[in-house]
Amino acid sequence: MQLEEKLMSSFVAFESEVDTLAPVHDVREKALKSFEKLGFPTKKNEEWKYTPLNTLLKEDFHIFSKHDNTIEFKEVKQYFIHDIDTFKIVFVDGVYNSFLSETTHEGADICLLSAALTQSKYKKVIADYFNQMAAENDAFTSLNTAFAKEGAYIYIPEKKILEKPIQIIHFSTGNDAALMLQPRNLIVVGKQAEVQIIERHQSLSSQKVFTNSVTEIYADQRAQVDYYKIQNDQEEASLIDNTYIRQEKESHAKVHTFSFGGKLTRNNLNFFHNDERIESTLKGITIIENKQLVDHHTLVHHASPNCESHQDYKGIYADTSTGVFNGKVIVEKEAQKTNAFQQNNNILIDDKATINSKPQLEIFADDVKCSHGCTIGQLDEDALFYLRTRGIPKKEAKALMTYAFANNVLESVQIPSVKSRINKIIATKLGVDLGFDV
Amino acid sequence: MLSIDNLHASVENKSILNGISLDVKAGEVHAIMGPNGSGKSTLSSVIAGSEEYEVTKGTILLNGEDIEELDAESRAHKGIFLSFQYPVEIPGVTVTNFIKTAINASRKAQGLDEMPAKDMLKKIRDKANLLEIDSRFLSRSLNQGFSGGEKKRNEIFQMAMLDPKLAILDETDSGLDIDALRIVANGVNKLRNENNAIVVITHYQRLLDYIVPDFVHVLHEGKIVKSGTKELALELEEKGYDWIKKGA
């Protein structure tokens, strides 16, 4: 059976597990209709031209997992940022794992979407924010909404500065054969509140797994959101990540996406501005090899005056890997004095690696500063020679150059443990010891 | 120390070096002068092991060992150092981290353990003092935003740290004002001893007022057309390169 049909026919079974009388179920039903109408995108769809889905969608994924997949902390410790104190919301095969988690309701709600969707005290927040930012005309988002049931729920009230970061980790065990996961996260950050979040999807076996994730983030006035996505999954894991961020006046939202693993990774990262003096920062480092594919589709929608956006994506592609960068910036007529910058720099290590880079600027205001730059190249031979004359072997010299190339993206990482972790992943990925810490 | 015999090298089938012979002994300073395009920088790159050039004929011996088959890093491990005319910028890697990486790479190649952190720090401090380098400079990203003088001083600092047997200084005077030139030259002079050798490549004589050579060679069209002592450099300064070109 085709995955699309299978999903449609699984909805009845899904309904038996949720409260179909809750208002949110209307949202699900509507989303299912939308998905049915849209269907999975094909290569004919301009937005999916360079990211073929046919192989992925041919897999016979299980839609529901068994509910008894337990794992020990020591087995998965390496996937946590474990040298600092953090809140943790951990899922195993889509099911919340209380043993690995550390949630709270003191001063902020850091808990589960399943609870928020069913308990009356969250009713208003759910009514106000759930599915209010996500796109209605996107097949994967609609599909996720239709099956929305579990994920992280984070509510940071006004003026609350969360003292420790939150880790959202989705493990898949592979015990159920090929599995499809659809986590749904809702994050609401109140006025002048601050939060740091680290998100990771991690497969624990070589079994195929397909995650279609949707995260909605609302940043109220002067809120600060600092979000890190660590994508370093097994080679049979595919991820479609749909993230929607709505920002209010003078808020600042930053998303760093580190893509080092997985089979197919698609990031749809969308920012919407609701008021003035908003800052949005989108940064990414992609280092992939073999037949891996990483696709970054970004959107910054400038709708109000005096806002800024900064995009900086670096990609390093080896073997026959493929990268896609599609950076869309819309500046509405009202959005005068917008500063929108976009950079995408790429290094192709091997001749057969590919990068498709496309800046897409739609500017309707006349008093703006917008720039974009894109480079595609190989490592500079003169620079390599310079390092080698200092006694640094070719392989290490390449790693050092690659590291230097990606470095300015790491500079803006605010959590030192995350920075050193990413640094280590990069070093491992490049197969060398840099000989020093950052 | 360095013995070059009838060296021919080309890039993309274009011959640049056309039979160079040069003998440099420990404790000596040799200057190689010549007009633009005479092959000076090619000679230094070929000695240091650049893969851009193909050696078509001749030999390069370092302490009697043929180094032609060795890659650039192996030559560095054997004690060859090249100071670049245009040093490369490496954002995110500090001067200190870079030199640590370089020193430990050489030690590893020689089967030694990494230099203990304490010894490394002391060495860095000593050599920085020698070259009048401020400690803040050491925590800046390598060559990024450096002035011409800072870049060259940093090259000589690396030379001091790596303690090479043979140092080739390629146009170290270019882009330097007189004060920077004096500091760089003083640094080089302090590093001179009877166990190492220095080859200074320069277009102008002025650097040789500070780093006084034992021998001067004039390169023209990929060949050494004249050799002599330091007086030859003065003669060149006076008469210009046309004098050599006509004679050749």
Interface residues (C-beta under 8 A of the other chain):
Chain A: D380 E381 D382 A383 F385 Y386 L387 R388 T389 R390 G391 I392 P393 K394 E396 A397 L400 M401 Y403 A404 N407 N408 L410 E411 L434 G435 F436 V438
Chain B: S45 A48 G49 S50 E51 E52 D71 A72 E73 R75 A76 H77 I80 F81 L82 F84 Y86 P87 V88 I90 P91 G92 V93 N97 F98 K100 T101 A102 I103 N104 A105 S106 A109 E114 Q158 L162
